[in-house]
């Protein structure tokens, strides 16, 4: 049996024959677009200094967007990702942080813990994990300590700062499952691994890449509030995104406290000291959530960037879940489909993605990294392998450590403890 004997294979054939658009949506959104050559218009060619992390929350990108656990269409017109705030961070967590080439003692280096846990070729099922500390994120401490160290010393990692001590962090797991090519079920699970209850703000965010500010195409898409489906007690909020090429998409959000709107426009006043083209700018949600500036968001409920805001207090060892759905069609009971699939267990979507078309046939599981490591540990790769493949002990140790760290509930390991493993 090969992949073309499975449901996933059917989707792949549909793509090849142009009978479906199963690859239109996927994990094409970067976790970091700041400090990249795409956005570098400096005279010196210094991309890191021209577009630093401090600018990212306030400055509109031209060529690509970024976000946590994000997805977008294949042209990256419309994007979806998470924003998080633990009540202590100095900024809203919307993207990954890292060191530039001049800041890291070993060069450019991301200082976060995030893992892609599962995916299928058509992205019919996707799973992502981000480990979010409950303490204030130590941005300056990471920069200063790594800059102080020499190239002969170990890198100073986020776990070395102590923010994960006593398990005081959240496991944020995001899962996507496609009912149809342009109908995505979304479940966000937030687990408190610490000894005490802790608050967290979660902002699932929908926005358009800024294609209208550069003098080539002035057409501006929009995101507006929609009428919730069903009766008023359903507590389902809707965001309607309209684009001249993509068409119309609806984001259904269950039990959101409020909907926020702004524009994906540069905050010129903050960065350059000159008036912005609009009072509602890219970092409005940061200003609203972190600093309580209610005037930062658009009361008219329209913009090119919008978010559903959730505030949850998660008990020690507990997990809370949020259900959403991004679809290109209206549905009278939009989140019923989410619960119908998810309550059975959304992990089964990974199996369903590779289940044989003949339901009487034996299911074939999607291979994940954990399975591959198990096979490596036992000295073989596949039942059809012509020869045994035994990895070097150091390589196996590194792989197993990476997989262990990626499991929900497993705290990141201290770099000092891992330094005993030889490096090539």
N, C-alpha and C positions, 0 to 999 in steps of 0.2 A: 504494500500500500504506500502511495506517495501523497504529497500534499494535495494534488489535484483530485484525489478521491474524497476529500473532506469538504465541509461547508466553506472553510476558508479558501480552498481551491476554487470553488464555484465563484466566490467573490473576485479572486484574482483573474479568472477567465472573463468575467464581466468587465473588469477594468481593461483587459487586453482587447476585447471586442467593442469597447466604448459603449457598453450597455449599462454602465453604472459608474458612480463616482465615489467608490469606497475609499479612494486615496485622497479625496478632496480635503478631508480634515485629518490632521494628525499632529504629532508632537514636534512641529516644525518651528516652534517658538524658542528662541535662545533663552538661557537663564541670565545671560549678561551680554548686553549690546554696547555698554559704555566702554571706553578705552579701546575700541576696535578700529581697524583701518577703514572700515566702511564709513564711519562717521567722522573721519579725520579730514578737516579742511585747513589744518594749520600750515603756516609757511615753512616750518621746520620739519614737518612729518612726524611730530611727537604725538602719537595718538593717545598715549596714556595721560599726558598732561592737558591735551586739548579737550578731552571729554572725560573728566574724572568721575568717580562714583558719586561724589557730592553733587554733581550736576544732573545725575540720571533721573532723579525724582522730579526735577523741575524743567527739564529741557526736552523738547520734542525731538525724537529721532527722525531721520530722513529715510534711511534704507532698510532698517530692521527694528523689531521691537524685542522686548524681553519680559520675563515674568517667571513666577514660581509654579511648577507643575502645569505649564501652559500648553495650549493647543491653538492652532489657527488654520485658516484655509490655505491651500497650496500657494496662493499669491500673497498671503499675509495681509489681506485687507482688513479682516476682522479677527480679533484675538480674544482669548479667554484665559485668565490665570487667577491665582490667589494673591491676596494681600493679607498680612497678619500683623497683629500688634498685641504684645503681652502686658501692656500697661506700664512698662518700664523702659522700653527702647526709646532712644531719642528720635528715631524716624520710623515711619511705617515700613514694614518689611515687604517690599514688592519684587525684589530681585536679589540675586546672589551678590555677596561682597567678596572681594579678594584684594590681593596686593598687586601693584603694578611692578614692572621690571625693576624700577629703582627702589621700591619699597621692600621687596622680599630679599632675604639673604641668599636665596637660590633662584631669584628671578620671579616672574609672574606666577601667582599661586592663589587659587580660590580657597577661602577659609570658611567653608560651610560643609554640612553633611547631608547629602541628598542622593537618592538612589532610584534608578529606573528598574523596577522589579519585574515588569512583564509587558509584552507587546506582541501583536501578531502582524504579519506583513501588510494587511490592509488597515491596521489600527482599529480593528473591530473591538479589541479589548486592550486597555492600557492601564498600568498601575505604577504609581510613583510614591515615594516616601521622602519626607523632609523632616529633619529633627530640629525643632525650634526651642531654644533655651527659654526658661521662664525668667531668668535674670536679664538685666540690660545687656545688650550685645556690646562686647568690648572692642569697638572699632579702633579707637586710638591706641589702646594697649597692644593690639595685634600689629599695628603699623610701627609703633615705636620700638617694640621689643625685637621684631624681625629686622628692622633697619639697624639696630644696635649689634646684632649677631654677625659673625663672620661667615664666610662660605664654608668653613670647616666645621661649623656647629650645626646641630639639628635645627630644623625649622620649628618655630614657635606656633603651635597649632591652636585652634579654637578650644579643643578639649583641655589643653594645658592651662588655660586661664581659670579653670574651676567652675565655669558656668553650667557644667553637666553634673557637678557633685551631687550626691544623694539622689540621683535620677531626676533632678528638677528640670524636666524638659517635656515637650509635647512631641509625640509621634503624629505627624499630619500625613495621612494616607489619602491620596486622590485616585479614584478609579473612574474610568470611562468605558462605557459599553454601548456599541452602536446597535439600535434597533433596526435602522435602515442607514443608507449611505450618508444621509444628512440629518440624522436624528440620533443625538448622543445623550445617553443617560449619564448622570454625574453623581457620584457619592463621595462626600468628604467626611472622613472619620478622624476625629481628634482625640487622642488618648493621652491622659496625664500619667506620666511615669514617676512622678514625684510623691513625697509622703503627705502632702497637704493639697487641699483644693486650690485651684488657681484659675484666674480669669483669662480669657483670650477673645480678641476681636477677630472675626473672619470676614473678609470682604471678597467674595467671588466677583471678579471684575471683567466687564465686557467693553472693548474699545476698538476704535478704528485707527490703523496706522495713518499718520498725517501725510496725505498725498496732495494736499491742497495749498500748502504754504510756500511752494517752491517755484511758482510761476509757470508750471507746465499744464496743470489741470486744476481749475478753481472749483470744480464740483465738490460739494461737501456732503458726506453721508450724515446720518443722524441716528440717535438712539433716543427713544421716547418711552414713557410709561404706557403700558397697555392695560386693558381691562381684564381683571382676573377672571378665570374661567369658573363656571359653576356658581354656586350660591356664595354669599359674602363670608360665610363661616369657613370656607375652604382654606383661607389664609395663604393663597398662592398669589404671589406678585409676579408681574411679567414685564420684561424689557423687550421692546421691539426695535431691532436694528435694520435700517434700510440703506441699501447700497445700489447704485445704478447698474453694477455688473453682477454682484452676488445675488441681488434680490433681497428678500426679507427673511430674517431669522428671529425667532422668539426664544428668549431665555426665561424659563419658568423657575421661580425660586420659592421654596416652601418656608413659610413662617419667618420671613425676613423682618427685622425690626423696622427698617426703612430702606428706601432707595435713594441713592445719591447720584448727582449728575454734574459733569463739568466738561471742559473741552481739552482735547489733546493738543494743547498749545503751550509754548515756552513761557515760563514765568520770567519775563524780561526784568521786571522790577527787582526780584530777588537776585538774579545773576548779574545784571548789567546796570541796574539803577535807572532804567528808563521805563516808561509806561508799557504795559503789555497790551496786545491787540484786543484782549477781552478780560473782564474781571474774573473769569472762571478759567483757571489754568491747570496744567498737568498735575501739579502737586496739591490740588485742592483737597483730596481725600486725606492726605497727610495732615494738612492744616486743620481739617475738620475733626479727625479722630484723635490726633495726638495733642493738638493745641486748643481744641474746642471752638474754633472759629467757624461759626455757623454761616457767616456771610460768604465763605469760600466756595460753597456749592450753589448750583443754580436752582432757585426755588421754582422756576418754570418747568422743571422736570424734563429737560431736553439737553442734548449735548452729543459729543463724539466719544465720550468716555462715561461709563456708568457702573455702579456697583450696588449689590445688595449687602446690607450690613447686618451682621449677626454678633451678638455679645453672649458668650456662654461662660459659666463657671463650671469647670470640670473637676469632679471630685477625685481624690487620690485613687489611682488604679482604674478609673472609670473612662468610658469612651462615649462621646456624643457624635451624632451623625447629622449631616445636612444633605438633603436631596435636591438636585436641580436637573434641568433638562434643556438642552439647546437643540432646537429643531427648526426646520424650514417650513413647518406647517402648523396650523392651529389644531388644538386637541381639547375636547371638553373635559377630559380627566387626565391631564398631562402627567402628573406625578404618580398616578395609579400604575402606570407602566414601569416607572422606576421601582416602586415598591414591589410590584409583581415579579420583577427580575431580581432585585436586590435582596428581598427578604428570603428568597430561596437560597441565596448566597451569590453575590456578584462574582465571586471567584469562579463559579461554574461557567460564567461567560467565556472564560479562557478555554475551558474544555469545549464548550459549544462552538467556539470559533474554529476548532480543529476536529469536530465530530464528523464521522463519515456521513455522507448523504443518506446512505442506507441505515436507518435507525436500528435495524436488527444487527448490524455489524458491530464489532467491538470498538468502543471509543478509543481514540488516540489522543493522548495528552500532549499539550504544548510543552516543549522542553524549555525549562528556565535555567538560570545560572546555577541554582541550587542542585538541580539534577545533574548538570554537567560536572559540578564539583564532586558529587558523589561518585560519578563514573571515573573521574580522574583519580580519586582516592583509592578506587579498587583496580586501577591500572588498565582500564579500557575505556573506549569512547563510545562504541556502538556495537550491537550484536553482529553487524555485518562487517566490522573492521577486519581487514586482512591480517593485521598484526596488533599486538598489544602496544599501548602507548603509555609508558610510565613517566610521569613528570618528575622533574627534579624536586627534592624535598623543599628547598627554599621557595620554589615557584608555587608548590601546593600550599605551603604555609601562608603565603601572601594571598592566594586566591581564597582559601578558607577563611582567613581573617576578614577579607573584604565582604564575603557573603554573610558571615556572622554579624558584622557591623550593620548590614543592610536589613536585618530582621527587625520588625517592629518590637520594641521593648528592649533591644540591645543597645546600651549606651556606646557612643564612640570610644575607641581605645586611645589611651594616652600615647603620644608619639615616643615618649621616653621608654615606655614598656615595650614598644615594638622595635626599638633600636637594636635589640640583640639579633634580629634577623639580618643576615648579611645583605648588602646591596651591591649590585653589579655596576 
